[in-house]
Amino acid sequence: MRTDPSETGGLFVGRRPGTAPTRFRALPERGSSSRQRIDNTLAKLLFAGMVVGSLLCWGPIPVACLWLSAQANYLTGSVSFGVLIALVALFALLFGMLMLLRRLDNAWILVRRAAGYDQRTGALGRIFGVTAAVCAAAFSFWFVVIHGPGSSVTPGNSP
């Protein structure tokens, strides 16, 4: 009996319908050289789009939600409403971006297979991990070196 969670679809004894691993019938056939060039270029564009979308999740999207929150707080005078707007916007924008990234990853797999590569898995997990590490390093550098922790003797703005 197979009990590996990756083969059984999770913690269930039997596999749930529709959760079987994708099995490709054969290696992809290579097209003409011009078709391979077009597919390769499209795969690179999709990859770049996934990188940009992943970077948006670590900076511009949260900042945009904070801006929306500040605007809601200013217009209504309610801090609670501003926080609610920030949470709803962050939830909607981040999960919307993740849905878009997942679709781009699936398209990237198909385009790579059309270009003649034996592509069976996506690159989204690796892209998201690398962008998280790069953004964490950039933030750490900004926080420690550029902004600085400040003076412990004279807190605040010292001359």
N, C-alpha and C positions, 0 to 999 in steps of 0.2 A: 504494500500500500504506500502510495506517495503522500508524504505529509509536509513537504517543503512548502512554506508559505508562498514562495514565488511561483510554485506550480499549482497550488490549490486556490489561488486567488485571495489569500489572506488567512484568517484563523478558522476557516471552515474546513470540514472534512472533504467535502466535494467541491468541485469548481462551480462557481456561479455562472449562469449563462452570460455569454458575451465577454468573458474575462480571459479567454485563452490567449496565450502568447501568439503574436503575429508570426506566421510561418510563410516565408517566401518560397515560391515554387522552384525557381532556378536563378542562377546568376543573371544579372541584367545583360541584355545584348547591347553592344556598342553601336551607336549610330554613325553617321558620317562625321568627318572631322569638324565641319562647320556646325552641325547640330551639337556636338560635344562642347564646342567653344561657347555656343549660346547657353546651353544648360549649365556649364561651369560658371559663366558670368552671372547668370541668374542665381545660382547657388551662393556665390560670393555676396551678391546684393542682399539675399535673404539673411545670410549670416551677419552681415553688417547691420541690417535692420534689427536682428535679435540683440546684438551688442548695444546698439543705441537705445532700444526699448528697455533693456535690462539696466542700463545706466540711468535712465529716467526714473526708475523705481527707487534709486538711492539718493536722489537730490531734488530735482525739479518738481516731481509729483508731491512729495511731502511739503515743500516750500509753497507750492500753489495752494495746498489745502490750508496751510497756516494763513496765507493771504486771504482766502475765502472766509476763514474764521474771523480774522480781524475785521473784514468788511461787514460781516453779519453782526459782530459785536458793536461796531460803530453805528450801523443803521438802526439796530433795535435797542441798544443799550443793555443787552442781556449777555453776560459772559457765558451762562449755561447754554444759551442758544448758539453762540459762537463755537463752543466746544462740540456741541451736537453736530453742527454743520461740518466742522473739521473731521470728526470721526466718520460721518456718512460719506463725505467726499473722499477721504482717504480709502475707505473700504471699497467704494465704487471704482475709483481710479486705479488702485493697485490691482484689484482682482480683474478689472477689465483689461489692464495691461498684461497680466499673467495669462488670461484667456487668449489674447492676441498673440503673445509670444509662443504659446503652445501650438496655435494654428500655424504660425510661421515655421516652427520646428518641424511639424508634420509635412509642410510643403517643402522644406529644405531636404528632408529625407527622400521625398518623391523626386525632386529635381536632381539630387545626387544619383539616385538610381537610374534616372533617365539619361544622365551623363555617362553612365556605364560603370559607376562605382558600386561595390557591394556594401551599400550603406544600410545597416539594419537598426541602428539606434540614432537618436538625435543628439544634438550638442547643447541643448538648453541648460541642462544641469551644470555642465562644465562652464558655460558662459556665465550663468548666474553666480556660480561660486567664485570665478575669477573677478567678475565685476564687484562682488561684495568685498573681496580681499583688497582690490585696488582702491575702492572708495573708503574702506576702513583705514588703509595706510595713508591716503591723502588727508582724511579728516584728522588722523593722529598727528601728522606733520603740521597741519594748520593749527591744531589746538596747542601743541607743545612748542613749536618753533615760531610760527608767525604771530599767533595771538598771544601765546605765553601764559603761564599759569598766574602771573601777577606777583606782586610783592607781598610777602607775608608780614613785613614790618609796617608798611603803610598801605592798607587795603584801599581799593578804589583807584581813581586816576591821580597818580602822583606826577609832579612837574618834572 
